[in-house]
Amino acid sequence: MSDKIAVRTTDAPAPAHTFSQGVRKGPFVQVSGQGPVDPATNEYLHPGDVAAQTTRTLMNVLAIVEAAGATFDDVVMLRVYLTQRDDFAVMNEAYGEFVVKHTTNGVLPSRTTVFTGLPREEMLVEIDAIAVVTD
């Protein structure tokens, strides 16, 4: 049985609370919810711009996926949490551009989108991921 290991990278924001950026157990990688945070400064970026926040958030997710030894093609599920239903179309366009650009095998990840409150007022979007490493 494989051990559960914490995934850590300086290319994504350090977790602000009592959780890991990601966890890998065997081939499974779970990425904790990420937001539009600059990993170098821990500042929230792009206030009011859901497209830019979506792209920055996905960059943070990707950094953790890669730190776990996976690629974006290993991502099987992304969950998107939005604060405003009206932001869906703009988020979806930015999301689509990023996901298509980073998917090389033609199989896009599954996705769920939920409308909810988020921990910080300036956060318009949060995204987590599940990957299965097939190396």
N, C-alpha and C positions, 0 to 999 in steps of 0.2 A: 504494500500500500504506500502510495507516495505521500510525502509530507506537504502540509499546507505552508506556503511561503508568502511573505509580504513582498509586493512589487513596489520598488521605489525608484524614482527618477527625479533629477533636478530640472528636467525638461517639461514638467507639469507642476502645478502648484502643490506645495506641501499641504497635507490635510490639516484643516483648522481645528479638528475635533479628534475624538478618540476612535479613529478608523484608519485603515491603510488606503493608499492611493488605489491599490489593486491587490488581489489575492490570486495566486495560482495554486491549484491542486491537481496534479497530474496534467492532463491536457487542457483543463478548464481554467479560464482566466475571467475573473469578474472585476470590472473597473468600477470604482466608486463614482457616484455622481460628480460631474465636473461642471464648472461654470466658466464664465468669460474672464478668467484671471490670468494676469501676466505671471509666469512662474518665476521670473527674476525679481519682481518687485512685490508680488502678492497683491497688486492693485486690481480692482475691478475695472474692466475696459469697456469702452463703447457705450456709455449710458444712452438709453433710449433707442439704440440701433440693434434690433433683433437679428438682422442678417449678419452683421459683424460679430455679435456675441455668439451666434451659432457657429460660425467658422472658427473663432478662437476656442470655443468649448470643444469642438471636434478635434482641433489640434492638440488640446490637452488629453483627450481620450486616446488619440493615436499615439502620443508619446508614452502613455502608460502601457498600452497594448504592445508596443515595440519593446519597452523595458522588460516585459514578461517573456520575450522571445517569440512573439507572434507578429503577424503582419495584419494589415487591414483586411486582407482576404480571409483571415481566420475569424473575423468578427461575424457572429451569426445573429446577433440581436443588438439593437440600439433602442433605448427608451429615452424619449424626449419629454421633458416637463416644461410646459409653457405657462406663463402667468396670465396671458391675454389671448382669448380665442381669435381676436382680430389680427394677431401676429402670425397666425398659422401659415398663410400663403407666402409671406416673406421668409419665414423660417424654412419652409419647405423648399423654396427655391435655393437658398444658400446651402441647406442640407444636401439637396440633390447634386449641386455642383461639386461639393466636397466629396461626397460618397462616390459619385461616378469617377471623379479624378483619381481616387485612391483605391478603387476596385479594379484589379487587373484580370480577374478570371471571369468577368461578366455576370457573376452571381452577387446581387446586392444583398446586404444584410436584411433581416426582418426588422420591423420597427413597430413600436407602440408610441402614441402621443397622448399625453395626459395634460389636462388643464388644471392648475393647482397654484397654491401660494408657495413661494420659495423663501429660504431663510434670510436673504438680503433684499432690500427693496430695489436695488439697482440691477439685480439678476432678473432678466427676462426669460432666460432659458437655462436648463440644467440637463445634462445628458449622461447616461451610464451605458455600459456595454458588457456583453458576454462574448468571449472568443473561445474557440477550441483549436488548440495548436496541433497541427498534423505533421510535425517534423519527423 
